[in-house]
Amino acid sequence: MSGENEESRLIARAVVRFAVSLGKTTTAEGVETKEQLEALRAEACVEMQGYYFSRPIRGSEVAQILKRLVRKAENAA
């Protein structure tokens, strides 16, 4: 792991631990790899976003996706 990556990991750890100690939730942005996801989960970070999960999409697209998921769940019930 490069020094820059190690520094980023330590900063993320400090921020997440600080938030957890205050009973707050943090959202990690810019998660691009499974390794980043796992490292953040190990630090108790529960909210993340980034290209690992999805490319940026418009709110209207999110609404369409959610509607399809709700319909699918309703049909399965």
Secondary structure, 3 states (H helix, E strand, C coil): CCHHHHHHHHHHHHHHHHHHHCCCCCEECCCCCHHHHHHHHHCCCCEECCCCCCCCCCHHHHHHHHHHHHHHHHHHC
